[in-house]
Amino acid sequence: MAACVIRRTLLSTVSKYNRKHAIRVLNVNLNSRQNPNRTRLSCSLFNVQQKRFMSSRPEGKVLETVGVFEAPKQQGKYETGQLFLHSVFGYRGIVLFPWHARLYDRDVTPTATESKPTEPPGAHRSKEVKGKTHTYYQVLIDTRDCPHISQRSQTEAVTFLANHDDSRALYAIPGLDYVSHEDILPYNSTDQVPIQHELFERFLQFNASKVPPFVPRDTLQAWQEKNHPWLELSDVHRETTENIRVTVIPFYMGMREAQNSHVYWWRYCIRLENMGEEVVQLRERHWRIFSLSGTLETVRGRGVVGREPVLSKEQPAFQYSSHVSLQAPSGHMWGSYRLERPNGTFFDVRIPPFSLESKKDDTPNGFLPGPFTSLA
């Protein structure tokens, strides 16, 4: 059985555009006995000629072997310690543990018996939305790849409220991400420390007798259990407008007291994906934020997190995280993005409505292993 060797320069960028080619290489590799030299690839440089994949070596760069692709799992889940390439953002990572979320996909027509999220008053295009269980993974990102992930506004991190009187101070553990099952391109490696991250050896250890050979330490289980409320991924919301798909994942962060009132905080992660052929650029955002206290806030502005990303076939996705606070234990958010076509015309893309729900325990009671970055 031929093996597809993964080779890298600085970063193996397996974009959405290239993903079908990577999968095709895997299929050729795993289902036939062709010469493996014909399916050897550099994931950052795909030369597609007559369905052949050849490695290219850019001037001044040396390709290094990283590992061997495995067949993606169509059923079941990946175990703790599974190495992977992210199929959209291209970084190397390792699975820590799975989350089972409810995916509310507005692009799918629901049945009468399926669950639906609560919609805010005045939300656009109110309709039933089915909730379907979907697997995501908490992962570590290889720090060597973080500087090269241009399709993201920043290195992904899990943010926490500071455990002191400063109600606006946020702390982040960088290099943590949430990855959907279908975005995992699994591979294996003989390297005993294949991922560079400060938490790798605190959470995982090498055991050659196991498959995968990286098993969790007690510190990983303790960290997951004690910080479950702030790590948990429970709901995912998705909607497509004119070939632009928007996915939103909200996270509750906790409550703090400020000036004799309670302030509740949430983080939300958003991914925009261009599912079509036309190049578009995000120009504006428009948010509506409804609080249980009865207030409705409108927010308009240029771009997102200081950027106006271009979504193309080569780089079809952009992902970022932001935060919102309310003086009420729950609320809703929805809105739209305004995008520009090459001919100068504009169109609006809907952001699916999602709820902001608090939890009973609002003070982190577990240890948060470093490294930390203050966002205050």
C-alpha positions as CSV (number, residue, x, y, z in Angstrom):
1,M,0.0,0.0,0.0
2,A,1.7,3.2,-1.1
3,A,2.1,6.0,1.4
4,C,1.7,9.7,0.7
5,V,4.6,11.5,2.2
6,I,3.9,14.9,3.6
7,R,6.7,17.4,2.9
8,R,6.9,21.0,4.1
9,T,8.7,24.2,3.5
10,L,7.8,26.7,6.2
11,L,4.2,25.8,6.2
12,S,2.0,23.2,4.5
13,T,-0.9,25.2,3.3
14,V,-3.8,22.9,2.5
15,S,-6.5,25.4,1.6
16,K,-10.1,24.8,0.8
17,Y,-9.1,25.2,-2.9
18,N,-6.5,22.5,-2.5
19,R,-8.3,20.2,-0.2
20,K,-10.0,18.1,-2.9
21,H,-6.6,17.5,-4.4
22,A,-5.1,16.4,-1.1
23,I,-8.0,14.0,-0.6
24,R,-7.5,12.8,-4.2
25,V,-3.8,12.1,-3.4
26,L,-4.9,10.2,-0.3
27,N,-7.4,8.1,-2.3
28,V,-4.8,7.3,-5.0
29,N,-2.3,6.5,-2.3
30,L,-4.5,4.3,-0.1
31,N,-6.5,2.5,-2.7
32,S,-3.9,1.7,-5.4
33,R,-0.4,0.4,-5.7
34,Q,1.1,3.2,-7.7
35,N,4.6,4.3,-7.3
36,P,4.7,6.4,-4.1
37,N,7.1,8.8,-5.7
38,R,4.3,9.9,-8.1
39,T,2.1,10.8,-5.1
40,R,4.7,12.5,-3.0
41,L,3.8,16.1,-2.4
42,S,4.7,19.4,-0.8
43,C,1.5,20.5,0.8
44,S,2.4,24.1,0.3
45,L,3.1,23.7,-3.4
46,F,0.6,21.8,-5.5
47,N,1.4,21.5,-9.2
48,V,-1.6,19.9,-10.8
49,Q,-0.8,18.6,-14.2
50,Q,-2.9,15.8,-15.7
51,K,-4.0,14.7,-12.2
52,R,-0.3,14.2,-11.2
53,F,1.1,15.8,-8.1
54,M,4.7,16.7,-8.0
55,S,6.7,18.4,-5.3
56,S,8.3,21.7,-6.0
57,R,11.3,23.1,-4.2
58,P,11.3,26.9,-4.1
59,E,14.7,28.5,-4.3
60,G,16.4,28.7,-1.0
61,K,14.0,26.4,0.8
62,V,14.6,22.8,1.9
63,L,11.7,20.4,2.1
64,E,11.6,18.2,5.2
65,T,9.6,15.1,5.8
66,V,6.9,15.6,8.4
67,G,4.9,12.4,8.3
68,V,2.6,10.1,6.4
69,F,-1.1,10.9,5.6
70,E,-3.7,8.5,7.0
71,A,-7.2,7.9,5.5
72,P,-9.6,10.5,7.0
73,K,-12.3,9.0,9.1
74,Q,-15.7,9.1,7.6
75,Q,-17.3,7.7,10.7
76,G,-16.3,7.7,14.4
77,K,-14.0,10.3,16.0
78,Y,-10.3,10.9,16.3
79,E,-8.6,10.0,19.5
80,T,-6.5,12.2,21.8
81,G,-3.0,12.5,20.3
82,Q,-4.0,12.4,16.7
83,L,-1.7,14.5,14.5
84,F,-3.3,16.4,11.6
85,L,-3.1,19.1,9.1
86,H,-5.9,21.7,9.0
87,S,-7.5,21.3,5.6
88,V,-8.4,25.0,5.4
89,F,-5.7,26.9,7.3
90,G,-2.9,24.4,6.7
91,Y,-1.3,24.3,10.2
92,R,0.0,21.2,12.0
93,G,-1.9,20.3,15.1
94,I,-2.7,17.6,17.6
95,V,-6.1,16.6,19.0
96,L,-6.6,17.0,22.8
97,F,-10.2,15.9,23.1
98,P,-13.6,16.1,21.3
99,W,-16.6,18.2,21.8
100,H,-20.1,17.2,20.7
101,A,-21.9,20.4,19.5
102,R,-25.3,21.1,18.2
103,L,-24.9,22.5,14.6
104,Y,-27.8,24.8,13.5
105,D,-27.4,25.0,9.7
106,R,-29.8,27.4,8.0
107,D,-28.9,26.0,4.7
108,V,-30.6,22.7,5.5
109,T,-34.4,22.3,5.6
110,P,-35.4,20.9,9.0
111,T,-38.1,18.4,9.8
112,A,-40.9,19.2,12.2
113,T,-39.4,17.1,15.0
114,E,-35.9,18.5,15.0
115,S,-34.8,21.0,17.6
116,K,-34.3,24.7,16.9
117,P,-32.6,27.6,18.7
118,T,-34.5,30.5,20.1
119,E,-34.6,33.4,17.7
120,P,-34.3,37.0,19.0
121,P,-37.1,39.6,18.3
122,G,-36.7,41.1,14.9
123,A,-34.1,38.7,13.7
124,H,-33.9,38.5,9.9
125,R,-35.6,35.7,8.0
126,S,-37.0,33.8,11.0
127,K,-37.5,30.1,10.3
128,E,-37.1,26.8,11.9
129,V,-33.5,25.6,12.1
130,K,-32.5,22.0,12.8
131,G,-30.0,21.1,15.4
132,K,-27.7,18.2,14.5
133,T,-24.9,16.7,16.6
134,H,-21.5,17.5,15.1
135,T,-18.0,16.7,16.4
136,Y,-15.4,19.3,17.0
137,Y,-12.0,19.0,18.6
138,Q,-9.9,21.0,21.0
139,V,-6.5,21.1,19.5
140,L,-3.0,22.5,20.0
141,I,-1.5,24.5,17.0
142,D,2.2,24.1,16.2
143,T,3.7,27.4,17.0
144,R,6.1,27.2,14.0
145,D,3.1,27.5,11.7
146,C,1.3,30.4,13.5
147,P,3.2,33.2,11.7
148,H,2.2,31.8,8.3
149,I,-1.6,31.5,8.8
150,S,-2.5,34.5,6.8
151,Q,-6.2,33.6,6.5
152,R,-6.7,34.4,10.2
153,S,-6.7,37.7,12.0
154,Q,-4.6,36.3,14.9
155,T,-3.3,33.0,16.2
156,E,-6.4,31.3,17.7
157,A,-6.5,31.3,21.5
158,V,-8.9,30.5,24.3
159,T,-9.6,33.6,26.4
160,F,-10.5,33.8,30.0
161,L,-11.6,36.6,32.4
162,A,-8.9,37.6,34.8
163,N,-9.4,36.4,38.3
164,H,-9.2,39.8,40.0
165,D,-11.1,43.0,40.3
166,D,-10.3,44.4,36.9
167,S,-13.6,43.4,35.1
168,R,-12.2,44.2,31.7
169,A,-9.0,42.2,31.8
170,L,-8.8,39.2,29.6
171,Y,-6.2,36.5,29.4
172,A,-5.5,34.1,26.6
173,I,-3.8,30.8,26.2
174,P,-2.5,31.1,22.6
175,G,-2.3,28.2,20.1
176,L,-5.6,26.5,21.1
177,D,-8.3,26.0,18.5
178,Y,-11.6,24.3,17.8
179,V,-11.6,22.2,14.6
180,S,-14.5,20.5,12.9
181,H,-14.2,16.8,12.1
182,E,-14.2,17.4,8.3
183,D,-11.3,19.8,8.6
184,I,-9.0,17.2,10.0
185,L,-6.4,15.6,7.6
186,P,-4.8,13.0,9.8
187,Y,-1.2,11.9,9.6
188,N,1.3,10.0,11.6
189,S,5.0,10.8,12.5
190,T,7.9,9.0,14.0
191,D,8.9,12.2,15.8
192,Q,8.4,11.9,19.6
193,V,7.7,15.6,19.8
194,P,6.1,16.4,16.5
195,I,4.3,19.5,17.7
196,Q,6.0,22.6,19.1
197,H,3.7,24.1,21.8
198,E,4.5,24.9,25.4
199,L,1.6,22.8,26.6
200,F,2.4,19.7,24.4
201,E,4.6,17.9,27.0
202,R,2.5,19.1,29.9
203,F,-0.6,17.5,28.3
204,L,0.7,14.6,26.3
205,Q,3.4,11.9,26.5
206,F,4.9,9.5,24.0
207,N,4.0,5.8,24.2
208,A,5.1,3.7,21.3
209,S,2.7,0.9,22.2
210,K,-0.4,3.1,21.7
211,V,-2.1,4.2,18.5
212,P,-1.9,7.1,18.2
213,P,1.4,7.1,20.2
214,F,0.7,10.3,22.2
215,V,-1.4,9.6,25.3
216,P,-2.9,12.2,27.7
217,R,-1.3,13.0,31.0
218,D,-3.4,13.5,34.2
219,T,-2.8,17.2,33.8
220,L,-4.9,17.3,30.6
221,Q,-7.9,15.6,32.2
222,A,-7.7,17.8,35.2
223,W,-7.5,20.9,33.1
224,Q,-10.5,19.8,30.9
225,E,-12.6,19.0,33.9
226,K,-11.9,22.1,36.0
227,N,-12.2,24.5,33.1
228,H,-15.1,22.8,31.3
229,P,-17.5,25.7,31.5
230,W,-15.0,28.1,29.7
231,L,-13.8,25.5,27.2
232,E,-17.1,23.9,26.2
233,L,-18.3,24.2,22.7
234,S,-22.1,23.6,22.6
235,D,-23.7,25.4,19.7
236,V,-22.5,26.2,16.2
237,H,-24.6,28.4,13.8
238,R,-24.1,28.4,10.0
239,E,-25.7,30.2,7.1
240,T,-24.8,30.8,3.4
241,T,-25.7,33.9,1.4
242,E,-24.6,34.2,-2.3
243,N,-21.9,31.5,-1.9
244,I,-20.5,33.1,1.3
245,R,-20.9,30.8,4.3
246,V,-20.7,32.3,7.8
247,T,-20.1,30.0,10.8
248,V,-20.5,31.4,14.3
249,I,-19.4,29.6,17.6
250,P,-20.2,31.5,20.8
251,F,-18.5,30.8,24.2
252,Y,-19.5,32.0,27.6
253,M,-16.6,33.4,29.6
254,G,-18.1,34.4,32.9
255,M,-19.5,37.3,35.0
256,R,-17.8,40.1,36.8
257,E,-19.1,42.9,39.1
258,A,-18.5,46.4,37.9
259,Q,-19.9,49.6,39.5
260,N,-22.6,47.7,41.5
261,S,-23.8,45.8,38.4
262,H,-23.1,42.4,36.9
263,V,-21.3,42.3,33.5
264,Y,-21.5,39.0,31.5
265,W,-18.9,38.2,28.9
266,W,-18.8,36.0,25.8
267,R,-16.3,35.2,23.1
268,Y,-17.5,34.4,19.6
269,C,-15.5,32.9,16.8
270,I,-16.5,33.6,13.2
271,R,-15.4,31.9,10.0
272,L,-16.2,33.3,6.5
273,E,-15.8,31.0,3.6
274,N,-16.2,31.7,-0.1
275,M,-17.9,28.7,-1.6
276,G,-18.0,30.2,-5.1
277,E,-15.6,31.2,-7.9
278,E,-15.7,35.0,-7.7
279,V,-13.2,36.9,-5.6
280,V,-14.9,39.1,-3.0
281,Q,-13.7,41.5,-0.2
282,L,-15.3,42.2,3.2
283,R,-15.8,45.9,3.6
284,E,-18.3,46.5,6.5
285,R,-20.0,44.8,9.4
286,H,-23.4,45.5,10.9
287,W,-24.3,44.0,14.3
288,R,-27.6,43.9,16.3
289,I,-27.1,43.0,19.9
290,F,-30.2,42.3,22.0
291,S,-29.9,42.0,25.8
292,L,-32.4,40.3,28.1
293,S,-32.6,43.6,30.0
294,G,-34.5,45.0,27.0
295,T,-31.8,47.0,25.2
296,L,-31.0,46.7,21.5
297,E,-27.7,48.0,20.3
298,T,-26.6,48.6,16.7
299,V,-22.9,48.4,15.8
300,R,-21.5,49.4,12.4
301,G,-17.9,49.6,11.2
302,R,-15.3,49.0,8.6
303,G,-14.1,45.5,8.2
304,V,-13.5,43.1,11.1
305,V,-10.8,43.3,13.8
306,G,-9.1,46.0,11.7
307,R,-8.9,44.0,8.5
308,E,-10.8,43.8,5.2
309,P,-10.0,40.2,4.1
310,V,-10.2,39.1,0.5
311,L,-11.9,35.7,-0.1
312,S,-10.6,33.9,-3.2
313,K,-10.3,30.4,-4.6
314,E,-6.7,30.3,-3.3
315,Q,-7.5,31.6,0.2
316,P,-11.3,31.1,0.5
317,A,-11.6,31.4,4.3
318,F,-11.0,34.0,7.0
319,Q,-11.5,33.4,10.7
320,Y,-11.4,35.7,13.7
321,S,-12.6,36.0,17.3
322,S,-14.1,38.9,19.2
323,H,-15.8,39.6,22.5
324,V,-19.1,41.1,23.7
325,S,-20.4,42.0,27.2
326,L,-24.0,42.5,28.5
327,Q,-25.4,43.7,31.8
328,A,-27.8,40.7,31.6
329,P,-27.3,37.0,31.8
330,S,-28.4,36.3,28.3
331,G,-29.1,37.9,24.9
332,H,-28.9,37.4,21.2
333,M,-26.7,38.7,18.3
334,W,-27.3,38.8,14.6
335,G,-26.3,41.0,11.7
336,S,-24.6,41.1,8.3
337,Y,-21.4,41.7,6.4
338,R,-21.2,43.9,3.3
339,L,-18.9,42.5,0.6
340,E,-17.5,44.0,-2.6
341,R,-17.2,42.2,-6.0
342,P,-14.4,43.0,-8.5
343,N,-16.8,45.1,-10.5
344,G,-17.4,47.5,-7.6
345,T,-20.9,46.3,-6.7
346,F,-21.8,45.3,-3.1
347,F,-24.0,42.7,-1.5
348,D,-24.9,41.7,2.1
349,V,-24.2,38.4,3.7
350,R,-26.3,37.3,6.7
351,I,-24.7,36.5,10.1
352,P,-27.0,33.7,11.6
353,P,-28.7,34.7,14.8
354,F,-27.1,33.1,17.9
355,S,-27.9,33.2,21.6
356,L,-25.7,34.4,24.4
357,E,-26.4,32.2,27.4
358,S,-24.7,32.4,30.8
359,K,-24.0,29.5,33.1
360,K,-24.5,29.0,36.9
361,D,-20.8,28.8,37.8
362,D,-19.2,32.1,36.7
363,T,-15.8,32.0,38.4
364,P,-13.1,29.7,36.9
365,N,-12.1,27.3,39.6
366,G,-9.4,25.4,37.8
367,F,-5.7,26.0,37.1
368,L,-5.0,27.5,33.8
369,P,-1.5,26.3,32.7
370,G,0.5,28.9,30.9
371,P,1.6,30.5,28.6
372,F,-0.8,33.5,29.2
373,T,-1.2,36.6,27.2
374,S,-3.0,39.6,28.7
375,L,-5.6,41.2,26.3
376,A,-6.5,44.0,28.7
